[in-house]
């Protein structure tokens, strides 16, 4: 039981990290597009 709870918690943590990384990639792409579009 304890092991299963630990595994599910790790899965949630990994999912959060993946979601944050995807969000950062999206923000980075938007910033790059904005910067190139405005000659910054």
N, C-alpha and C positions, 0 to 999 in steps of 0.2 A: 504493500500500500504506500509506504513512505517513498519507495523508489519511483513508483508511478507518478506520485505527486511531484517529485523532484524533476522527472523527465518532462512533465507537462509544463512546469514552471520554466524550464530551460527552453522549451519550444516557444512559449510566449515571449521570452526575452529575445530569442533569435528573430522572431517575427517582428518585434518592435524595432530591433536594430536594422533589419532589412527595409522596413518601411521608412525609417529615418534616413537611411542611405539613399533610397529612391527619391525621397523628398529633396535631399541635398543635391542629388544629381539634377533633378528638375530645376531647382533654383539656380544652380550653376549654369545650366543651359540657357535659362531665361536671361541671366545676367550677361552671359557672353553675347547673346543675340542683341540685347539692349546696348551693350558697349560698342559692338561692331556697327550697329545701326546709327549710333550717335557719334562715331569717330572718337570715342574716348580711349 
